[in-house]
Amino acid sequence: ANGTMRWRLFKPSDDEKLPLDPGPDIALEQLPSSPFIDKVLTPGDLIYIPRGWIYFAENVEDVTSCHVLLSTNQHHTWADYLAVVLPRAVDMAVQDEEFRKTLPLGWTSYMGFQHVGDGNDERRGNFTKKALDMLERLVA
C-alpha cells in the first residue's frame, strides 16, 4: 500500500464461497454492517485476502493512495482442470476399441441417480467398477 488506507474484509456467505470469477464491485452500503477484519494499513503493509472474500478499501487521509492487488488463484480449480481434460479424454477414448464397445444391455434400468437406493444390485457394482477401470485407462 502507498498512503494510508482502511481495509474492511467480509466473509463470503455460504452460497458465495469459492467463486470461479471475481464478483462485481459492491457499494459499502450493500455490505454487512460489521466486517470480519477492519484494519488501517500504512505504506509497506501487506494484507492477504482469501479467494471469495469481499473487501472494501478507502483512503483514510485526504491524499492520493495506491494499492496493488495480485490474484494468484484465478482459474486454478478442479472444475477448470476437468473442463480441459475431459474433452481430451473423450477424444482419446474414441481411438481405443475398448471404449467403442456397446454398454451392457439394460444398463439404464439399474444405473443413474434414480437407482441409488435400489439396494445392493450386483450389476450396478460391476458397471461402476468397469467405468472406473475405463477412466483409469485414460488418466494412467
Secondary structure in CASP SS format (residue, H / E / C, confidence):
PFRMAT SS
TARGET T0000
AUTHOR 0000-0000-0000
METHOD secondary structure of the structure
MODEL  1
A C 1.00
N E 1.00
G C 1.00
T C 1.00
M E 1.00
R E 1.00
W E 1.00
R E 1.00
L E 1.00
F E 1.00
K C 1.00
P C 1.00
S C 1.00
D H 1.00
D H 1.00
E H 1.00
K C 1.00
L C 1.00
P C 1.00
L C 1.00
D C 1.00
P C 1.00
G C 1.00
P C 1.00
D C 1.00
I C 1.00
A C 1.00
L H 1.00
E H 1.00
Q H 1.00
L C 1.00
P C 1.00
S C 1.00
S C 1.00
P C 1.00
F C 1.00
I E 1.00
D E 1.00
K E 1.00
V E 1.00
L E 1.00
T C 1.00
P C 1.00
G C 1.00
D C 1.00
L C 1.00
I C 1.00
Y C 1.00
I C 1.00
P C 1.00
R C 1.00
G C 1.00
W C 1.00
I E 1.00
Y E 1.00
F E 1.00
A E 1.00
E E 1.00
N E 1.00
V C 1.00
E C 1.00
D C 1.00
V C 1.00
T C 1.00
S C 1.00
C E 1.00
H C 1.00
V C 1.00
L C 1.00
L C 1.00
S C 1.00
T C 1.00
N C 1.00
Q C 1.00
H C 1.00
H C 1.00
T C 1.00
W H 1.00
A H 1.00
D H 1.00
Y H 1.00
L H 1.00
A H 1.00
V H 1.00
V H 1.00
L H 1.00
P H 1.00
R H 1.00
A H 1.00
V H 1.00
D H 1.00
M H 1.00
A H 1.00
V C 1.00
Q C 1.00
D C 1.00
E H 1.00
E H 1.00
F H 1.00
R H 1.00
K C 1.00
T C 1.00
L C 1.00
P C 1.00
L C 1.00
G C 1.00
W H 1.00
T H 1.00
S H 1.00
Y C 1.00
M C 1.00
G C 1.00
F H 1.00
Q H 1.00
H H 1.00
V C 1.00
G C 1.00
D C 1.00
G C 1.00
N C 1.00
D C 1.00
E H 1.00
R H 1.00
R H 1.00
G H 1.00
N H 1.00
F H 1.00
T H 1.00
K H 1.00
K H 1.00
A H 1.00
L H 1.00
D H 1.00
M H 1.00
L H 1.00
E H 1.00
R H 1.00
L H 1.00
V H 1.00
A C 1.00
END
